[in-house]
């Protein structure tokens, strides 16, 4: 597994999903714009762990998702941000409430 290729692929996918561009990632992460472009364009080999964490934070994702070492869950960013504001036990309660809204015959997670 080419970790750099996986990072680029996941970064590009997340940028499309979240409608965010490289300059915005650079601004939000406090990184140099050229550094972000170098990762996207494959010129940066083995970016620092700190860089990956900064990019992940700027995109509101876990670093593991950028590296492709965690199952990817497709969740609207606004919903994920809203849910993360609640403690774990309240998140479970919200999940049960949402499950109650499923249409008849839909499979519960």
C-alpha positions, -999 to 999 in steps of 0.1 A, spaced: 0 0 0 14 34 -11 6 56 19 13 88 -1 -10 78 -29 -37 68 -4 -33 102 14 -36 121 -20 -66 100 -31 -84 105 2 -75 142 4 -89 148 -31 -121 128 -23 -127 148 9 -120 181 -9 -147 173 -34 -171 160 -7 -167 191 14 -163 216 -15 -130 229 -2 -99 239 -21 -62 238 -14 -59 275 -5 -87 272 20 -71 241 35 -38 260 38 -55 289 55 -75 268 79 -46 246 88 -20 273 91 2 255 65 20 270 35 -2 268 4 27 253 -16 29 224 10 -7 216 5 -4 216 -33 28 195 -31 8 168 -12 -21 170 -37 2 168 -67 24 140 -53 56 160 -50 56 156 -12 68 122 -1 59 112 35 45 144 49 50 150 86 24 135 110 18 171 122 10 181 87 -16 153 83 -32 162 116 -34 199 107 -50 191 73 -74 167 90 -84 193 115 -89 219 88 -113 195 70 -131 183 102 -120 147 97 -100 122 116 -63 118 104 -70 81 100 -96 89 73 -70 109 54 -45 80 56 -72 54 47 -68 33 79 -104 37 91 -137 27 76 -151 57 57 -185 68 67 -204 91 43 -221 116 65 -230 152 56 -204 175 72 -230 197 88 -247 167 104 -213 153 117 -204 187 131 -238 190 149 -237 155 163 -201 159 176 -212 187 198 -231 162 220 -215 138 245 -214 101 236 -245 91 256 -265 119 240 -252 108 205 -267 73 213 -300 89 222 -300 109 190 -292 77 170 -323 60 185 -345 90 178 -333 91 142 -339 53 139 -375 59 150 -379 82 119 -369 55 94 -396 47 69 -414 14 73 -394 -16 60 -361 4 62 -332 -15 77 -320 -1 111 -282 1 115 
